[in-house]
Amino acid sequence: MIDYASFAATSVAEVKVIQDKFQRDYNLTWYEDWFYDQYTGLLTFTTSDKELNFKYFNVGSFSEKSKTWKWSWANESTLDSIKGPARLIREFGQQSNFPKFTDGLFESDEIEAWEFTAIAAKLSNGIGVYRPVGDDHLKIFLVITEYVDNEMARGIKDRYIECRDHDYARRAFVCKHLLDRTTKVGFQEVFETVEGMQLSEDDDFQAWCDECEAIRQKEGEWNDRSTAFAEMKLVCEHCYFEMKEFNLGSR
């Protein structure tokens, strides 16, 4: 049976070695600003015209006000896309009978918060850890999983748009006829989709109505005529699935 105190101490010692290498490789103290984005899953450091990006996941948060720790997997305000790896800790806790790994919220302190983060880094093979500095009493703990070059980071960021109804979300494309939500017009997709699903770098959410599909089939492909009829529009992912539900629900 694993002894928690020994395991935590070993994890903290290991993460210190990892963190020293991470700092030597990237020297984060040289950057003036930082920003972590739940939607893109990117942690970005900037200074003047230089930018540094990493993929990360949210381990959890420590509240100085209530003196409690909350795992990200128990936090409804944290997006699934950046808390998935944190579930490894819960599974490990179930296997090792560590209640603090399976309880979502409990009394704790910042020392334990760093222990939890070190263990998360160990279990996920993280390349570093980071706690954003802010004025709020809530301290967020992150594990950095990989470096992302600026070109790839830009590609990830470009896949998100600002929506007046849903704030900031992944982009999607629909024909102009789907924008009218007063009449059901059908809903055809490139592939079957569910909200929140992971997409490959080459894929986007794309849908069109039944009439667009009839013209596409008549033309045999997407060509100038079928594309002009569809007149695809840019919307956010949430709008996309609202349109899908409207057109396919209770038909």
C-alpha positions in Angstrom: 0.0 0.0 0.0 1.3 3.5 -0.9 2.1 5.8 1.9 0.7 9.2 1.0 3.2 11.3 2.9 6.2 9.6 1.2 4.5 9.7 -2.2 3.8 13.4 -1.9 7.3 14.2 -0.7 8.8 12.2 -3.7 6.5 14.0 -6.1 7.4 17.4 -4.8 11.1 16.6 -5.0 10.7 15.4 -8.6 8.7 18.4 -9.7 11.4 20.7 -8.3 13.8 19.1 -10.7 11.4 19.4 -13.6 10.6 23.0 -12.7 14.3 23.9 -12.6 14.8 22.5 -16.1 11.6 24.2 -17.3 12.8 27.6 -16.0 16.2 27.1 -17.6 14.6 26.2 -20.9 12.0 29.0 -21.0 12.9 31.6 -18.4 9.4 32.7 -17.7 10.5 35.6 -15.4 11.7 37.4 -18.5 8.1 37.8 -19.7 6.0 40.8 -18.6 2.4 39.4 -19.0 0.7 36.1 -18.9 -2.8 34.8 -19.8 -4.4 31.4 -19.6 -7.4 30.7 -21.7 -9.9 27.9 -20.8 -11.2 27.7 -24.3 -8.0 27.2 -26.2 -6.2 25.4 -23.4 -3.2 27.7 -23.9 -1.1 29.4 -21.3 0.6 32.4 -23.0 3.5 34.6 -21.8 4.2 37.8 -23.7 6.7 40.7 -23.6 6.8 43.5 -26.3 6.8 41.5 -29.6 7.7 38.1 -28.2 5.2 35.3 -27.2 5.5 31.9 -25.6 2.7 29.4 -25.5 2.1 26.1 -23.7 -0.7 23.6 -23.3 -1.9 23.2 -19.8 -4.6 21.7 -17.6 -6.2 23.0 -14.4 -5.4 20.9 -11.4 -7.6 22.8 -8.9 -7.9 25.9 -6.7 -7.1 26.9 -3.2 -9.2 29.5 -1.5 -7.4 31.7 1.1 -10.8 32.9 2.3 -12.3 29.5 3.1 -9.0 27.6 3.4 -10.3 24.9 1.1 -9.1 23.0 -1.9 -11.3 22.2 -4.9 -10.3 19.8 -7.6 -10.9 21.1 -11.1 -13.0 18.0 -11.9 -15.4 19.0 -9.2 -15.6 22.6 -10.4 -18.5 23.3 -12.8 -17.1 26.6 -13.9 -14.0 24.9 -15.3 -14.3 23.6 -18.9 -14.0 19.9 -19.4 -11.3 20.4 -22.0 -8.8 21.7 -19.4 -9.6 19.4 -16.5 -9.6 16.0 -18.2 -6.1 15.0 -17.0 -7.0 16.0 -13.4 -9.3 13.0 -13.4 -6.2 10.8 -13.4 -5.7 11.9 -9.8 -9.2 10.9 -8.8 -8.7 7.5 -10.4 -5.4 7.1 -8.6 -7.0 8.1 -5.4 -9.7 5.4 -5.8 -7.0 2.8 -6.5 -4.8 4.0 -3.6 -7.6 4.8 -1.1 -6.6 8.4 -0.7 -9.8 10.3 0.2 -8.2 13.7 -0.6 -8.0 12.6 -4.2 -11.6 11.5 -4.4 -13.3 14.3 -2.4 -14.0 17.3 -4.6 -13.8 20.0 -1.9 -12.2 19.9 1.6 -10.3 22.0 4.1 -6.6 22.3 3.1 -3.7 24.7 2.9 -1.3 26.0 0.2 1.4 23.5 1.0 -1.0 20.7 0.2 -2.1 22.5 -2.9 1.4 22.4 -4.2 1.6 18.7 -3.2 -1.5 18.0 -5.2 -0.1 19.9 -8.2 3.2 18.1 -8.0 1.4 14.7 -7.9 -0.7 15.8 -10.9 2.4 16.7 -12.8 4.0 13.3 -11.9 0.9 11.3 -13.0 0.5 13.3 -16.3 4.2 13.6 -17.2 3.9 17.4 -17.1 6.9 19.5 -18.1 6.3 22.2 -15.4 3.8 23.7 -13.0 2.5 27.3 -12.7 0.3 29.3 -10.3 -1.0 32.5 -11.9 -0.4 35.5 -9.7 -3.5 37.7 -9.1 -5.2 39.8 -6.5 -8.0 37.4 -5.9 -8.1 35.1 -2.8 -8.6 32.1 -5.1 -5.3 30.6 -6.3 -5.4 28.4 -9.4 -2.8 25.7 -9.9 -1.8 24.5 -13.4 0.3 21.7 -14.9 2.0 22.6 -18.1 2.0 19.6 -20.5 3.8 20.8 -23.7 5.3 23.7 -25.5 3.4 25.0 -28.5 5.1 27.0 -31.2 3.6 30.3 -32.2 2.3 29.2 -35.6 0.4 26.3 -34.0 -0.8 28.5 -31.2 -2.2 31.0 -33.7 -4.0 28.2 -35.5 -5.6 27.1 -32.2 -6.6 30.6 -31.2 -8.0 31.3 -34.7 -10.5 28.5 -34.2 -12.3 30.5 -31.6 -14.6 33.5 -32.1 -16.4 36.0 -29.9 -20.2 35.5 -29.9 -22.6 38.1 -28.7 -24.8 35.3 -27.1 -22.2 32.8 -25.9 -19.1 34.9 -25.2 -16.0 33.1 -26.6 -16.3 29.7 -28.3 -15.1 27.5 -31.1 -16.0 28.5 -34.6 -18.5 26.7 -36.8 -20.0 27.1 -40.3 -23.6 26.9 -41.3 -25.5 27.7 -44.5 -27.5 31.0 -44.4 -30.8 29.1 -44.2 -30.0 27.6 -40.8 -29.8 31.1 -39.3 -33.5 31.4 -39.5 -34.8 29.5 -36.5 -38.5 30.0 -37.2 -38.8 27.1 -39.7 -37.2 23.7 -39.6 -35.1 23.2 -42.7 -33.1 20.1 -41.9 -29.6 19.7 -40.7 -26.9 18.0 -42.8 -23.3 17.6 -41.4 -19.9 16.7 -42.7 -19.7 14.1 -39.8 -21.8 13.3 -36.8 -21.1 15.8 -34.0 -21.8 16.3 -30.3 -21.2 19.5 -28.4 -17.8 19.7 -26.8 -16.2 16.9 -28.9 -12.5 17.1 -29.8 -11.8 18.0 -33.4 -8.7 17.3 -35.4 -6.7 20.3 -36.7 -8.2 19.9 -40.1 -11.9 19.7 -39.0 -14.6 22.2 -38.3 -18.2 22.0 -37.4 -20.0 22.4 -40.7 -23.7 22.0 -41.5 -26.3 23.0 -44.2 -30.0 22.6 -44.7 -31.8 19.9 -46.8 -32.3 22.2 -49.8 -28.6 22.9 -49.9 -27.9 19.2 -49.7 -30.3 18.6 -52.6 -28.5 21.1 -54.8 -25.1 19.7 -53.7 -26.2 16.2 -54.8 -27.6 17.5 -58.0 -24.3 19.3 -58.8 -22.4 16.2 -57.6 -20.1 18.3 -55.4 -19.6 21.6 -53.7 -19.0 23.9 -56.6 -19.6 27.5 -57.4 -23.3 27.1 -57.7 -24.0 25.0 -54.7 -21.6 27.1 -52.6 -23.2 30.3 -53.7 -26.7 28.9 -52.8 -25.5 27.8 -49.3 -23.6 31.1 -48.6 -21.9 29.6 -45.5 -21.9 31.8 -42.4 -19.5 31.8 -39.4 -21.2 31.1 -36.0 -20.0 29.8 -32.7 -20.2 26.1 -31.6 -23.0 26.8 -29.1 -25.1 28.5 -31.8 -24.4 25.6 -34.1 -25.8 23.0 -31.7 -28.8 25.2 -30.9 -29.6 25.1 -34.6 -29.0 21.4 -34.7 -31.4 20.8 -31.8 -34.0 23.1 -33.3 -33.9 21.4 -36.7 -33.6 17.8 -35.6 -35.4 17.8 -32.3 -39.0 16.4 -32.2 -39.2 16.3 -36.0 
